Amino acid sequence: MANRFVSVPREALADLLKVSGSTLTPEQYLASITESDIYNRYPSRVRASVWSRNILLIAALVSGFWVCLPMGFSIEGIIVAIGLGFVTFFEYRVHRYFCDLDPRAPSLGFRNQSCFAAGILIYGLYHAWWPSQISMPEFNNVMDPDTMEFIHKTIQIAFLVVGMVGGISQFGLAWYYRTARISN
């Protein structure tokens, strides 16, 4: 592991400790932390971000491809593709930050995954509560109304489950990233 400590003059560190309300001397503060203690959580976050970034890349490529198809072109599809593109970009950055032992990694990972969790939750709840967005006009003449109602309710439940499970799991990943923060 590379040394990520920044050289700070003793007097400046003493001033910073004093301003922060700490009663420690610079020597006591430096003795209380070690580099391995600070960054020992990063390797597991690197592994988690590898999985996350690869899955997000596949989802972004599929959604981008789907938007390009004539039958899949919609404003909603474009918003989803752009959102996945941004989340994927930042997840690659989170991975790089964790690999480089950059202390900004936990907060960037938390923000990125929290936004993604909110997006999944909003998407799932939107489709679950406004079923008018789910239309299948080609089946209206073939199926009886009760079957169509059953299909609509099943699709609503599926969107609700996707929204809740996806949102909660991504928010869990956000908190997992955040727990690697360096506490002051």
N, C-alpha and C positions, 0 to 999 in steps of 0.2 A: 504494500500500500504506500502510495506517495504521501509525503507530508503535506497536509493541507492547512497547517497553521500559518497565519500571517504574522510576520515579525512586527511587533508593536513595542515601542520603547516602554520601559518599566513605569515611568512617570505617567505616560498616557494610559496604560492599563490601570494603574492605581486610580487615576481620575475617573475612568470609566466605571470601575467597581464602586467608587464612592458615589458617583451620580446615580448608579442603579440601586443604591441603598444597601450594598453588600458590605459586610464588616471584614471580609477576607483581604489579606494582603495579596499582591500579585503572585508571590511564591506559593501561598496557600491555595490560591485559585488554580494555578497551573498544576500543583500537586494533586488537586481534587479531580482532575480530568486527565484522561489519556486518550490518545488518538484512536486506539482500538475500541474504547468505550463509546466514543462519539459515532463512529462509522460501522459498528459491528452489525447493525440491522440492514445495511445497504445491500449486501449480496442477495438476500432473500427478496428484496424489492426489485433488484435487477431481474431475477428470474420471473417474478410476477409481471413486470413490465414487458418482458419478452413475449410472454403468452398474450398479454393484453394487446400489445401493438400488432402482433401477427393476426390475431382474430379481427381487430379493427380494420386492418389493411384489407383483409378478405371481404369484410362487410362493406367497406367503402368502395372497393372495386366492383362488387356485385351491384350495389345500389347505383353506382355511376353507369355501369353497363345497362341496368334496367331503365334508367332515365333516358338513355340514348335510343332505346327501342321505341318505335312509334306507338305501340299500344301502352307503354308504361310512362309516357310523357305527361307529367302533371306538376303543378306548382308544389304540391306536397312532396312528390318524389325528388324534385330539385332541392327543396329545403332539407330533406333527409340526407341526400347525397352530399350537399355542402357541409352540413353539420358533421357527418361522419368524416369528411375530409379534414375538417379543422381538428376534431378530437384525435384522429389518427396522427396528424402532424405533431400535435402537442404531446401525444403519448410517446412518439419517437424521441422527442426532446427530453421528456421525463426519463426515459431509458438512458439516454446519453448522460444526463445529469447524475443519475445514480451510479453509472459506471465511472464517471469522473470524480465521484465523492463530493459533488457540489452540494452545499447545504441548501440550495434553492429547490432541490429535487422534491422533498416531501410536500412543500407548499404548492408547487406547480402540479404535482401529481394529484393532490387533494382537490385543487380547483378544477383541473381537467376532468377528473372522474366524477366530481360532484355535478358539474354542468352536464356531463353525459347521462348521469343517473336522472337528473331532472328532465332531460330531453326524452329519455325512454319512458319515464313515468307520465309525462304530459301526453306523449304520443299514445300510449296504451289507454290512459283514462279518457282521452278525447274520443277515441274510436269506441270505447266501451259505453260512454254516456250519450253519444250522438250516433246512433245506429243508422241514421239516414245516409251517412257517408258510405255505408256498406250496401251496395246495390248489385243485383244480379238480374237485370231485365231479361236476359236470354232464357232464364229458367221460369219466369212467371207463367208462361203458357203450358209448361210441362208438369209443374208440381202444384199440389194443392196448397191452399193458404196455411194450413196447420204445419205442413212440412217446411214451408218457407219461413214461418215464424220460429220453428225449432232451429233451423239453420242460422237465422239471424241471432237468436239468443246464444247459440253455441259460439258463434264468431265473437259476440260481445264478451262472453266469458273468457275466451281465448285472449282477446286483447287486454282484458283486465288482468289476467294472470301474467301475460308478457310484461305489461307495464309495471306491475307490482314486483314480480320476481326480478326482472331486469333492473329496475330502479334500485331496489334494495341491495341486490348483489353488487352493482357498480358503486353504490354509496359505501358498501362494506370495503371494496377495494380502495376507495378514496380514504377511508379511515385507516386502512392498513398502511397506505403510503404516509399518511400524516403521523403515524406513531413512530416513524423514523426521525422525527424532528429532533433537533438538538435543543434540549430544554435549558433555559437560563437560570 
